[in-house]
Amino acid sequence: PYRIVPNGPNPGGGAKRGGGAIRRQITSASARDARTCSACLHSGLPLLDKICPFHHLPTDCSDAMEKNQDLEFERNQERFLFLKWGAKAFKNMLIVPPGSGIVHQVNLEYLGRLVFNQDGILYPDSLVGTDSHTTMINGMGIVGWAHLRQIGVVGKFVEFFGPGVAVLSLADRATIANMCPEYGATVGYFPADVTTIKYLKQTGRDDNMIEFIEAYLKANALFRDFTNAEQDPVFSEIVELDLGTVVTCISGPKRPHDKVPVSDMKKDFKQCLDNKVGFKGFNIPADKQDKVVPFVFDESECTLAHGSVVIAAITSCTNTSNPSVMLGAGILAKKAVEAGLSVPSYVKTSLSPGSGVVTYYLQESGVSSYLTKLGFDIVGYGCMTCIGNSGPLPEVVADAIEKGDLVTCGVLSGNRNFEGRIHPLTRANYLASPLLVIAYAIAGTVSIDFEVEPIGVNSDGKDVFLRDIWPTRSEIHEVERQFVIPSMFKEVYSKIEKGEGTPRWNTLNAPDSQLYPWDAKSTYIKSPPFFETMTKEVSPVSGVSNARVLLYLGDSVTTDHISPAGSISRTSPAARYLAERGLTAREFNSYGSRRGNDAVMARGTFANIRLLNKFIGKAAPKTLHIPSGEQGIKAVIAESYERIHRSNLVGMGIIPLQFVEGQTADSLGLTGKELYSIDISDGIKTKQLVDVKVCLIVIRTSLILLNGYWDLQA
């Protein structure tokens, strides 16, 4: 038997024209017995039996989430048992079960309360988190992507004010607050106002609670009217941003803060191909930039080129907590399907909302079936593509990329796009809104100018432009007004209030002991070694004598280079460690999932495949061994630090040293192969000058110490 794939006239998005319906042979006789997706029942199209292109097994769009959750519990059961034990062992500890959503979105929609009421005593809500996206809650008044990085706000508290804030939705504020690590600030804060109160009502918070929250905030001058300049505090520095100057942008191809206006995207990508290898360059010779690699996928002839999109994911707490952009994506999908457009079959598409509420309003508004038709099925609730859990590409796609040495792309609505994180084979990754994720997925390439080039061709052979299907703001707001209602939030989060989780979570039998029973054979949860050597008295601080340099790195080294969160390479030390303990490559999982085992994480240090070490001269997770006596890193010397990186070093007992103004390793003629001694005595102080001796050369540096803040990057 054969089946017809809907929207066949546009199989390649903007990359191809014409063509007939694609026919694919069903390879399993049981395929027609597979469960039928409820979305397909009402699509008006022939009911289809789907064959999973990644595993070549009968499937349908409705069971992707269940299969992923099965895998999640299979791989992470030890971690979940540890968390469930913690809920029993500690007082006043609530665990939001796996499958409920991303912690930051759940915090925004349910846990955050602005004001605590404990036995009649009211006090402001605050949050301590071990993840950089903890800052998302600042958008709700609990303690964008503008030109803040260029101004220099590292380590500072940034507060947004002025009449422009009044027109921003709370979800927009949360998105901007969530990205404050990318512009270097400690906090990006939006004080509470009428919009905040409206959001509390929209998300189903208790009316009595909302009443005392508003009264408390107003009584303590914590409630703001952004249109009233007399309420503006006195700031140490004011930076103005005209919201009218903001244009549609994406960011990439390798860093979250490298802004690219969509109108310049095609030109910018071409420039990246030309540029030498770096944050904005791939150094592809001119005679190889037009290379096209043909391959066959699902019995259809396809091609890949530089700029081809192979991963398109609507994911991450940054955007999926914003109903406006999620519904906008759904409306765009509806208009695209109605215009006869589709996504190339080989593009790995996914939708992983931050909470079940998103699924609820996408279904109720009638747009989820159209997202499904474009391949954006819900695959689970949690950090996925953004943290490197994109899964494998189809083998024929991977082979084509490697054969052509192509710079292919991932487009995601996430907040991280560091090299090697999203997928080893997507050398260029762009952060975009959910709407633009769909747009670039349909186009099949980032090398397109939406202003002058069609996004695709409809069944009549007529060009369709992005502007033809782009939803208006009024359309989005009307759908949001009708379908994002308090009852949805109450229904979804009532299960947490009742202590209910998924059936898998409920059947986990966690230990009842007061102390956790460590399993010496576990490769996920391991007792940290510093507990074994911890003493009541703090050891005195000592200097460093005749140390060797382990790595000599360039600019913009991130925590993702230092401690990757993505997949574990089969050739890595961490993989060898796991293989020695009987695990197969399929069971390696990711570095992010194995953070509870220091033996794995130590072997994953600097394991990012795109790490550029000057000792090596090319991107690789390798270094040059220089005999050094005692092993380990004692200090880091850099020209400057992001606050989050500096605090991580301090938390691990590593001293962050900073060159004095005007000095660099290059200006001092350092190669990194010298012997270094650092004079540090007990009783060190903030901004203290210390001597770093390099043979007979003395370099004076300032010592940067953490002022009590602690944060970790996802």
C-alpha positions as CSV (number, residue, x, y, z in Angstrom):
1,P,0.0,0.0,0.0
2,Y,1.0,3.6,-0.5
3,R,-0.1,6.8,1.2
4,I,-0.3,10.4,0.1
5,V,1.5,13.0,2.1
6,P,-0.6,16.2,2.4
7,N,0.6,19.4,0.9
8,G,2.8,17.5,-1.5
9,P,3.1,20.3,-4.1
10,N,5.5,22.2,-1.8
11,P,7.8,19.4,-0.4
12,G,10.8,21.6,-0.1
13,G,9.4,24.9,1.1
14,G,11.0,27.8,-0.6
15,A,13.8,25.7,-2.0
16,K,11.7,23.9,-4.6
17,R,8.9,24.6,-7.0
18,G,6.2,22.4,-8.3
19,G,6.2,18.6,-8.1
20,G,3.5,16.2,-7.4
21,A,2.3,14.4,-4.3
22,I,5.0,12.3,-2.5
23,R,4.2,8.6,-2.2
24,R,5.7,6.5,0.5
25,Q,5.4,2.8,0.9
26,I,4.1,1.5,4.2
27,T,6.7,-1.0,5.3
28,S,4.7,-2.6,8.1
29,A,1.4,-4.5,7.7
30,S,0.5,-3.4,11.2
31,A,0.8,0.3,10.3
32,R,-2.9,0.7,9.8
33,D,-3.5,-0.6,13.3
34,A,-1.6,2.3,14.8
35,R,-3.6,4.7,16.9
36,T,-5.0,7.6,15.0
37,C,-4.2,11.1,16.1
38,S,-7.3,13.0,17.1
39,A,-6.0,16.1,15.3
40,C,-5.9,14.1,12.0
41,L,-9.5,12.9,12.4
42,H,-10.8,16.5,11.8
43,S,-8.2,17.6,9.3
44,G,-10.3,16.9,6.2
45,L,-7.4,15.0,4.7
46,P,-7.0,11.3,4.2
47,L,-6.2,9.4,7.4
48,L,-2.6,8.4,7.1
49,D,-0.5,5.7,8.8
50,K,2.8,7.4,9.7
51,I,6.2,5.7,9.6
52,C,8.7,7.3,11.9
53,P,11.6,8.5,9.7
54,F,14.1,8.2,12.5
55,H,13.3,4.6,13.7
56,H,11.3,3.3,10.6
57,L,8.5,2.0,12.9
58,P,4.8,2.6,12.7
59,T,3.8,5.6,14.8
60,D,1.5,8.5,14.9
61,C,1.9,12.1,16.1
62,S,0.0,11.5,19.3
63,D,2.5,9.1,20.9
64,A,5.7,11.1,20.5
65,M,5.3,12.7,24.0
66,E,4.6,9.4,25.6
67,K,7.6,7.7,24.0
68,N,9.8,10.6,25.1
69,Q,8.5,10.4,28.7
70,D,9.1,6.6,28.7
71,L,12.7,7.3,27.7
72,E,13.0,10.1,30.2
73,F,12.0,7.8,33.1
74,E,14.1,4.9,31.8
75,R,17.2,7.1,31.6
76,N,16.7,9.3,34.6
77,Q,15.0,7.1,37.2
78,E,17.8,7.4,39.6
79,R,17.7,11.2,39.5
80,F,13.9,11.1,40.0
81,L,14.2,8.8,43.0
82,F,16.7,11.1,44.5
83,L,14.3,14.0,44.2
84,K,11.3,12.1,45.5
85,W,13.5,11.0,48.5
86,G,14.3,14.7,49.1
87,A,10.6,15.5,49.2
88,K,10.2,13.0,52.0
89,A,13.4,13.7,53.9
90,F,13.1,17.5,54.1
91,K,10.3,19.7,55.5
92,N,8.4,22.2,53.5
93,M,9.8,20.8,50.2
94,L,7.5,20.5,47.1
95,I,8.6,18.6,44.1
96,V,7.0,19.5,40.8
97,P,6.9,16.1,39.0
98,P,8.6,15.4,35.7
99,G,6.2,15.9,32.8
100,S,4.7,19.1,34.3
101,G,6.8,21.6,32.4
102,I,10.0,23.6,32.6
103,V,10.7,24.9,36.1
104,H,10.9,28.5,35.1
105,Q,7.6,28.5,33.3
106,V,5.9,26.6,36.2
107,N,7.4,29.1,38.6
108,L,6.0,32.0,36.5
109,E,2.5,30.5,36.0
110,Y,2.0,28.9,39.4
111,L,4.7,29.0,42.1
112,G,5.6,32.7,42.0
113,R,3.4,34.7,44.4
114,L,5.0,38.2,44.7
115,V,4.1,38.4,48.4
116,F,4.3,35.6,51.0
117,N,1.7,35.3,53.8
118,Q,3.1,33.2,56.6
119,D,0.8,33.1,59.7
120,G,-0.3,36.7,58.9
121,I,3.1,38.1,58.3
122,L,3.5,39.5,54.8
123,Y,6.9,39.8,53.1
124,P,8.1,40.1,49.4
125,D,8.7,36.9,47.4
126,S,12.3,36.1,46.5
127,L,13.9,33.3,44.6
128,V,17.3,31.6,44.8
129,G,18.0,29.3,41.9
130,T,21.0,27.4,40.5
131,D,20.2,28.1,36.9
132,S,20.7,31.3,34.9
133,H,17.1,31.3,33.8
134,T,16.0,31.8,37.4
135,T,16.0,35.5,36.4
136,M,12.9,35.0,34.3
137,I,10.7,35.6,37.4
138,N,12.0,39.2,37.6
139,G,9.5,39.9,34.8
140,M,6.8,39.5,37.4
141,G,8.4,41.8,39.9
142,I,10.0,39.1,42.1
143,V,13.4,39.6,43.8
144,G,15.3,42.7,26.0
145,W,17.3,42.1,24.1
146,A,18.5,45.7,23.8
147,H,21.8,47.4,23.6
148,L,22.6,46.6,27.3
149,R,25.6,44.4,26.4
150,Q,27.3,47.2,24.6
151,I,26.6,49.6,27.5
152,G,28.2,47.3,30.0
153,V,25.9,46.0,32.7
154,V,28.0,43.0,34.0
155,G,27.3,42.4,37.6
156,K,24.7,45.2,37.8
157,F,21.0,45.3,38.8
158,V,19.0,46.6,35.8
159,E,15.5,47.9,36.4
160,F,13.2,48.7,33.5
161,F,10.9,51.7,33.8
162,G,9.1,54.4,31.7
163,P,5.9,54.4,29.7
164,G,7.2,51.8,27.3
165,V,7.1,49.2,30.0
166,A,3.4,49.8,30.5
167,V,2.6,48.4,27.0
168,L,4.7,45.2,27.5
169,S,2.8,42.1,28.5
170,L,4.1,40.2,31.5
171,A,5.2,37.4,29.2
172,D,7.3,39.9,27.2
173,R,8.8,41.2,30.4
174,A,9.6,37.7,31.6
175,T,11.3,37.0,28.2
176,I,13.5,40.1,28.6
177,A,14.3,39.3,32.3
178,N,15.1,35.7,31.4
179,M,17.8,36.8,29.0
180,C,19.7,39.0,31.5
181,P,22.6,36.6,31.6
182,E,23.1,37.3,27.9
183,Y,23.5,41.0,28.5
184,G,25.6,40.3,31.5
185,A,23.4,41.7,34.3
186,T,22.8,40.1,37.7
187,V,19.1,41.0,37.5
188,G,16.8,42.5,34.9
189,Y,13.9,43.6,37.0
190,F,10.3,44.8,36.2
191,P,8.5,46.2,39.2
192,A,4.9,45.0,39.8
193,D,2.1,47.0,38.3
194,V,-1.5,46.6,37.0
195,T,-0.3,44.2,34.3
196,T,1.2,42.0,37.0
197,I,-2.1,41.8,38.8
198,K,-3.9,41.0,35.6
199,Y,-1.5,38.2,34.9
200,L,-2.1,36.8,38.4
201,K,-5.8,36.7,37.6
202,Q,-5.3,35.3,34.1
203,T,-3.2,32.4,35.5
204,G,-5.9,31.5,38.1
205,R,-4.3,32.7,41.3
206,D,-6.6,32.9,44.3
207,D,-8.6,36.1,44.4
208,N,-8.0,36.6,48.2
209,M,-4.3,36.2,47.7
210,I,-4.3,38.7,44.8
211,E,-6.1,41.2,47.0
212,F,-3.6,41.2,49.8
213,I,-0.7,41.1,47.3
214,E,-1.8,44.3,45.7
215,A,-2.5,46.0,49.0
216,Y,0.8,45.0,50.4
217,L,2.8,46.2,47.3
218,K,1.0,49.5,47.3
219,A,1.5,50.0,51.1
220,N,5.2,49.4,50.7
221,A,5.8,51.5,47.6
222,L,6.5,48.4,45.5
223,F,3.6,49.0,43.1
224,R,4.4,51.1,40.1
225,D,2.5,53.2,37.6
226,F,5.0,53.4,34.7
227,T,3.1,56.3,33.1
228,N,3.7,58.4,36.2
229,A,7.3,59.8,36.1
230,E,7.0,61.0,39.7
231,Q,7.1,57.4,40.8
232,D,10.4,56.7,39.1
233,P,13.2,55.9,41.6
234,V,16.6,57.7,41.5
235,F,19.0,55.5,39.4
236,S,22.8,55.6,39.3
237,E,22.6,55.5,35.5
238,I,19.7,55.8,33.0
239,V,19.8,54.3,29.5
240,E,17.0,55.0,27.1
241,L,15.6,52.6,24.5
242,D,12.9,53.7,22.0
243,L,10.7,50.6,21.5
244,G,9.9,52.0,18.1
245,T,13.5,51.3,17.0
246,V,13.1,47.6,17.7
247,V,13.1,45.4,14.6
248,T,12.4,41.8,14.0
249,C,15.6,39.9,14.7
250,I,17.1,36.5,15.3
251,S,20.5,35.8,16.9
252,G,23.4,33.6,15.9
253,P,25.0,31.6,14.4
254,K,27.0,30.8,17.5
255,R,26.1,33.1,20.4
256,P,22.9,34.4,21.9
257,H,23.9,38.0,21.8
258,D,24.9,38.2,18.1
259,K,21.8,40.0,16.8
260,V,20.8,39.6,13.1
261,P,17.9,41.6,11.7
262,V,15.7,39.2,9.7
263,S,15.9,41.6,6.7
264,D,19.7,41.1,6.8
265,M,19.7,37.4,7.4
266,K,20.6,36.2,3.9
267,K,23.4,38.7,3.6
268,D,24.7,38.0,7.1
269,F,24.8,34.2,6.5
270,K,26.8,34.7,3.3
271,Q,29.2,36.9,5.2
272,C,29.5,34.2,7.9
273,L,30.5,31.7,5.2
274,D,33.2,34.1,4.0
275,N,34.6,35.1,7.4
276,K,37.5,33.3,9.0
277,V,36.5,30.7,11.7
278,G,35.1,32.6,14.7
279,F,31.8,33.6,16.3
280,K,30.6,35.0,13.0
281,G,32.6,32.9,10.6
282,F,33.0,29.5,9.0
283,N,35.8,30.1,6.4
284,I,34.1,28.3,3.5
285,P,36.0,28.8,0.3
286,A,34.1,30.7,-2.3
287,D,34.2,27.9,-4.8
288,K,32.5,25.5,-2.3
289,Q,29.7,27.9,-1.0
290,D,27.2,26.8,-3.7
291,K,27.8,23.1,-3.1
292,V,24.6,21.0,-3.1
293,V,24.4,17.4,-1.8
294,P,21.6,15.2,-3.1
295,F,20.1,12.4,-1.0
296,V,17.0,10.3,-0.9
297,F,14.6,10.6,2.1
298,D,11.4,8.7,2.3
299,E,11.8,7.7,-1.4
300,S,11.9,11.4,-2.3
301,E,14.8,13.2,-3.9
302,C,16.1,16.0,-1.6
303,T,19.1,18.3,-1.5
304,L,21.0,20.0,1.2
305,A,23.2,23.1,0.9
306,H,25.0,25.6,3.2
307,G,22.2,27.2,5.2
308,S,19.8,24.4,5.0
309,V,17.6,24.0,8.0
310,V,17.6,20.5,9.5
311,I,16.4,21.2,13.0
312,A,13.4,23.5,13.8
313,A,12.2,23.5,17.4
314,I,9.7,25.5,19.3
315,T,11.2,25.0,22.8
316,S,12.4,26.7,26.0
317,C,10.9,28.6,28.8
318,T,12.0,31.9,27.2
319,N,9.2,31.8,24.6
320,T,6.8,29.0,25.4
321,S,5.6,30.9,28.5
322,N,4.4,33.7,26.2
323,P,0.9,32.9,24.9
324,S,1.1,35.7,22.3
325,V,4.0,34.2,20.4
326,M,2.8,30.6,20.8
327,L,-0.7,31.4,19.5
328,G,1.0,33.6,16.8
329,A,2.9,30.5,15.7
330,G,-0.3,28.5,15.7
331,I,-2.1,31.0,13.6
332,L,0.9,31.3,11.2
333,A,0.8,27.5,10.9
334,K,-2.9,27.6,10.1
335,K,-2.4,30.1,7.4
336,A,0.6,28.3,6.0
337,V,-1.3,25.0,5.7
338,E,-4.3,26.8,4.1
339,A,-2.0,28.3,1.6
340,G,-0.7,24.8,0.6
341,L,2.7,25.1,2.3
342,S,4.6,22.4,4.2
343,V,7.9,21.8,5.9
344,P,10.5,19.6,4.1
345,S,10.1,16.0,5.4
346,Y,13.7,15.7,6.5
347,V,13.6,18.7,8.8
348,K,13.5,17.5,12.4
349,T,10.6,19.5,13.9
350,S,9.4,19.5,17.4
351,L,7.2,21.5,19.9
352,S,8.1,21.2,23.6
353,P,6.1,23.7,25.7
354,G,7.1,24.8,29.2
355,S,3.8,23.7,30.7
356,G,0.6,21.8,30.0
357,V,-1.3,25.1,29.8
358,V,0.2,25.7,26.4
359,T,-1.2,22.5,25.0
360,Y,-4.5,23.4,26.5
361,Y,-4.9,26.8,24.8
362,L,-3.3,25.6,21.5
363,Q,-6.0,22.8,21.3
364,E,-8.9,25.0,22.5
365,S,-8.1,27.7,19.9
366,G,-8.0,25.1,17.1
367,V,-4.4,25.7,16.0
368,S,-2.7,22.6,17.3
369,S,-3.8,20.5,14.4
370,Y,-2.2,22.9,12.0
371,L,1.1,22.8,13.9
372,T,0.9,19.0,13.8
373,K,0.5,19.1,10.0
374,L,3.7,21.1,9.7
375,G,5.5,18.5,12.0
376,F,5.4,20.5,15.2
377,D,3.9,17.8,17.3
378,I,4.2,18.1,21.1
379,V,7.1,15.8,22.1
380,G,7.2,16.6,25.9
381,Y,7.4,19.3,28.5
382,G,10.9,20.4,29.5
383,C,14.3,21.6,28.3
384,M,14.9,19.8,25.0
385,T,16.6,21.2,21.9
386,C,17.8,24.3,23.8
387,I,19.9,22.1,26.2
388,G,21.0,19.8,23.5
389,N,18.3,17.1,23.7
390,S,17.4,17.3,20.0
391,G,18.1,13.7,19.4
392,P,19.7,12.2,16.2
393,L,19.2,13.4,12.7
394,P,18.1,10.8,10.1
395,E,21.1,8.8,9.0
396,V,20.8,9.9,5.3
397,V,20.7,13.6,6.4
398,A,23.7,13.2,8.7
399,D,25.6,11.5,5.8
400,A,24.8,14.3,3.4
401,I,26.0,16.9,5.8
402,E,29.2,15.2,6.5
403,K,29.8,14.3,2.8
404,G,29.4,17.9,1.7
405,D,31.1,19.4,4.9
406,L,28.0,21.6,5.0
407,V,27.2,24.4,7.4
408,T,23.6,23.3,8.1
409,C,21.4,25.1,10.6
410,G,19.2,24.6,13.6
411,V,16.5,27.3,14.2
412,L,14.9,27.2,17.7
413,S,12.9,29.4,20.0
414,G,15.4,28.8,22.8
415,N,18.0,30.9,24.6
416,R,21.2,29.0,24.0
417,N,22.9,28.3,20.7
418,F,26.6,27.8,21.6
419,E,28.6,25.7,19.2
420,G,28.2,22.0,19.6
421,R,25.3,22.3,22.0
422,I,22.2,22.0,19.8
423,H,23.6,19.2,17.6
424,P,27.1,18.3,16.5
425,L,26.1,18.5,12.9
426,T,24.4,21.9,13.0
427,R,27.3,24.3,12.9
428,A,25.0,27.3,12.7
429,N,22.2,27.7,15.1
430,Y,19.8,30.7,15.3
431,L,17.5,31.7,18.2
432,A,14.2,33.0,16.9
433,S,10.6,33.5,17.9
434,P,8.2,30.5,17.5
435,L,6.7,32.2,14.4
436,L,10.1,32.6,12.7
437,V,11.0,29.0,13.6
438,I,8.0,27.9,11.6
439,A,8.8,30.4,8.8
440,Y,12.4,29.2,8.4
441,A,11.3,25.5,8.6
442,I,8.9,26.0,5.7
443,A,11.6,27.9,3.7
444,G,14.0,25.1,4.4
445,T,16.9,27.5,4.6
446,V,18.1,30.6,6.5
447,S,19.6,31.9,3.2
448,I,16.4,33.7,2.3
449,D,15.2,37.3,2.2
450,F,11.6,37.2,3.2
451,E,11.0,40.7,1.9
452,V,11.6,39.8,-1.7
453,E,11.7,36.0,-1.9
454,P,8.7,33.7,-1.6
455,I,8.6,31.4,1.4
456,G,7.1,28.7,-0.9
457,V,4.8,27.8,-3.7
458,N,1.1,26.8,-3.3
459,S,-0.7,24.0,-5.1
460,D,-1.5,26.3,-8.0
461,G,2.2,27.2,-8.5
462,K,1.7,30.7,-7.1
463,D,4.4,32.3,-5.0
464,V,3.5,32.7,-1.3
465,F,5.3,35.3,0.7
466,L,5.8,35.4,4.5
467,R,3.8,38.6,4.6
468,D,0.8,36.8,3.1
469,I,0.5,34.4,6.0
470,W,1.9,36.5,8.9
471,P,-0.8,37.0,11.6
472,T,-1.6,40.5,12.7
473,R,-1.2,41.6,16.4
474,S,-5.0,42.1,16.7
475,E,-5.6,38.5,15.4
476,I,-3.3,37.1,18.0
477,H,-4.7,39.2,20.9
478,E,-8.3,38.3,20.1
479,V,-7.4,34.5,20.2
480,E,-5.5,35.0,23.4
481,R,-8.4,36.9,25.0
482,Q,-10.8,34.1,24.1
483,F,-8.7,31.0,24.9
484,V,-6.0,31.8,27.6
485,I,-8.3,31.8,30.6
486,P,-7.8,31.2,34.3
487,S,-9.6,27.8,34.4
488,M,-6.9,26.3,32.2
489,F,-4.2,27.2,34.7
490,K,-6.3,26.0,37.6
491,E,-7.0,22.7,35.9
492,V,-3.4,22.0,34.9
493,Y,-1.9,23.0,38.3
494,S,-4.5,21.5,40.5
495,K,-2.7,18.2,40.1
496,I,0.4,19.7,41.7
497,E,-1.7,21.1,44.6
498,K,-3.1,17.6,45.2
499,G,0.4,16.1,45.1
500,E,-0.4,14.2,41.9
501,G,2.1,13.4,39.2
502,T,2.2,11.2,36.2
503,P,1.6,7.5,36.7
504,R,5.3,6.8,36.2
505,W,6.2,9.3,38.9
506,N,3.5,8.1,41.3
507,T,4.8,4.5,41.1
508,L,8.4,5.4,41.9
509,N,9.2,3.9,45.3
510,A,11.7,6.3,46.9
511,P,13.7,5.5,50.0
512,D,12.3,6.6,53.4
513,S,15.6,7.0,55.1
514,Q,16.7,10.4,56.6
515,L,20.1,10.0,54.9
516,Y,20.2,9.2,51.2
517,P,21.5,5.6,50.5
518,W,24.2,6.3,48.0
519,D,24.7,3.5,45.3
520,A,28.4,3.2,44.6
521,K,27.6,1.7,41.2
522,S,25.4,4.6,40.1
523,T,26.5,6.5,37.1
524,Y,23.9,9.3,37.7
525,I,23.9,10.1,41.4
526,K,27.1,10.0,43.3
527,S,28.1,11.4,46.7
528,P,30.2,14.5,46.0
529,P,33.9,13.9,47.0
530,F,34.2,17.2,48.9
531,F,31.9,15.7,51.6
532,E,34.6,13.1,52.2
533,T,37.4,15.7,52.8
534,M,35.3,18.4,54.4
535,T,36.6,19.7,57.8
536,K,35.0,21.9,60.5
537,E,37.8,24.4,60.1
538,V,38.4,26.2,56.8
539,S,41.8,25.5,55.4
540,P,44.0,28.6,54.9
541,V,44.3,30.1,51.4
542,S,47.6,29.4,49.8
543,G,49.3,30.6,46.6
544,V,50.3,28.7,43.5
545,S,53.9,27.7,42.7
546,N,55.3,26.8,39.3
547,A,52.0,25.9,37.7
548,R,51.6,25.1,34.1
549,V,48.8,26.4,31.9
550,L,46.1,23.8,31.0
551,L,44.3,25.7,28.3
552,Y,44.9,29.0,26.4
553,L,41.5,30.2,25.2
554,G,40.2,33.1,23.2
555,D,37.2,35.4,23.7
556,S,33.7,34.6,24.7
557,V,34.4,31.4,26.5
558,T,31.1,30.3,28.0
559,T,30.1,27.8,30.7
560,D,28.9,25.6,27.8
561,H,32.5,25.4,26.6
562,I,33.7,24.7,30.2
563,S,31.0,22.2,31.1
564,P,28.8,21.2,28.2
565,A,25.2,20.3,28.7
566,G,24.7,18.4,25.4
567,S,25.2,14.9,24.2
568,I,28.2,12.8,25.3
569,S,30.5,12.1,22.4
570,R,31.3,8.4,21.9
571,T,35.0,9.2,21.7
572,S,35.1,11.3,24.9
573,P,36.7,10.5,28.3
574,A,33.2,10.5,29.8
575,A,32.0,8.0,27.2
576,R,35.0,5.7,28.0
577,Y,34.2,6.0,31.7
578,L,30.5,5.0,31.1
579,A,31.5,2.2,28.7
580,E,33.8,0.7,31.3
581,R,30.8,0.4,33.6
582,G,28.8,-1.6,31.0
583,L,26.8,1.2,29.4
584,T,26.2,1.3,25.7
585,A,26.3,4.5,23.6
586,R,22.5,4.6,23.6
587,E,22.6,4.8,27.4
588,F,25.2,7.6,27.6
589,N,22.5,10.3,27.8
590,S,23.7,13.9,28.1
591,Y,26.1,15.8,30.3
592,G,23.1,17.8,31.7
593,S,21.4,14.6,32.9
594,R,24.5,13.4,34.6
595,R,25.3,16.5,36.6
596,G,24.8,14.4,39.8
597,N,27.9,12.4,39.1
598,D,31.2,14.3,39.5
599,A,33.2,11.5,37.9
600,V,31.3,12.0,34.6
601,M,31.3,15.8,34.9
602,A,35.0,16.0,35.6
603,R,35.7,14.0,32.4
604,G,33.3,16.3,30.6
605,T,35.2,19.5,31.5
606,F,36.1,21.4,28.3
607,A,34.5,18.6,26.3
608,N,32.7,21.0,23.9
609,I,33.6,19.8,20.4
610,R,33.9,23.5,19.2
611,L,36.3,24.6,21.9
612,L,39.1,26.5,20.3
613,N,42.3,26.0,22.3
614,K,45.3,28.1,21.1
615,F,47.6,25.3,22.0
616,I,45.9,23.1,19.4
617,G,45.0,25.8,16.8
618,K,41.7,24.2,15.8
619,A,38.3,23.4,17.3
620,A,38.5,20.3,19.4
621,P,38.0,19.2,23.1
622,K,41.8,18.7,23.4
623,T,44.8,20.3,24.9
624,L,48.6,20.0,24.9
625,H,49.9,18.2,28.0
626,I,52.7,20.1,29.7
627,P,54.2,18.3,32.8
628,S,52.7,20.1,35.8
629,G,53.2,18.1,38.9
630,E,50.0,18.5,40.9
631,Q,46.9,18.1,38.7
632,G,43.9,20.5,38.7
633,I,43.1,24.1,38.0
634,K,43.9,26.6,40.8
635,A,43.4,29.9,39.0
636,V,42.1,31.5,35.8
637,I,43.5,34.7,34.4
638,A,41.3,36.6,31.9
639,E,40.8,40.1,30.5
640,S,37.2,40.2,31.8
641,Y,34.5,37.9,33.1
642,E,30.8,37.5,32.9
643,R,29.4,37.5,36.4
644,I,28.0,34.0,36.1
645,H,31.3,32.6,35.0
646,R,33.2,34.3,37.8
647,S,30.8,33.1,40.4
648,N,31.1,29.5,39.1
649,L,34.8,29.6,39.5
650,V,34.6,31.0,43.1
651,G,32.0,28.3,44.0
652,M,34.5,25.6,42.8
653,G,37.4,27.1,44.8
654,I,39.2,28.5,41.8
655,I,40.5,32.1,41.9
656,P,39.4,34.4,39.0
657,L,42.3,36.8,38.3
658,Q,41.9,39.7,35.9
659,F,44.6,41.5,33.9
660,V,44.9,45.1,34.9
661,E,43.5,47.6,32.5
662,G,45.5,47.7,29.2
663,Q,47.3,44.4,29.6
664,T,46.5,41.2,27.8
665,A,48.4,37.9,27.3
666,D,49.3,39.1,23.8
667,S,50.5,42.5,25.0
668,L,52.8,40.8,27.5
669,G,54.1,38.3,25.0
670,L,52.8,35.3,26.9
671,T,52.6,32.0,25.1
672,G,50.9,30.0,27.9
673,K,53.9,27.6,28.1
674,E,55.6,29.4,30.9
675,L,55.8,28.5,34.6
676,Y,53.4,30.6,36.7
677,S,53.5,31.4,40.5
678,I,50.8,33.4,42.2
679,D,51.4,35.1,45.6
680,I,48.3,34.9,47.7
681,S,48.2,35.0,51.4
682,D,45.4,34.3,53.8
683,G,43.0,37.1,54.3
684,I,42.6,38.1,50.6
685,K,40.3,41.0,49.9
686,T,38.1,42.2,47.0
687,K,40.0,44.0,44.2
688,Q,43.3,43.2,45.9
689,L,46.3,43.4,43.6
690,V,48.4,40.2,43.6
691,D,51.6,39.3,41.9
692,V,51.7,36.6,39.2
693,K,55.3,35.6,38.5
694,V,56.2,34.3,35.1
695,C,59.9,33.2,35.4
696,L,61.5,36.7,36.1
697,I,58.5,38.7,34.9
698,V,56.0,40.1,37.3
699,I,52.5,40.8,36.1
700,R,50.3,42.8,38.5
701,T,46.7,41.7,38.3
702,S,43.6,42.5,40.3
703,L,41.8,39.7,42.1
704,I,38.0,39.7,41.5
705,L,36.0,38.1,44.3
706,L,32.3,37.2,44.3
707,N,30.1,39.4,46.5
708,G,27.8,36.6,47.7
709,Y,26.0,35.7,44.5
710,W,25.7,32.1,43.2
711,D,24.3,31.0,39.9
712,L,24.7,28.2,37.4
713,Q,24.0,28.1,33.7
714,A,21.6,25.6,32.3
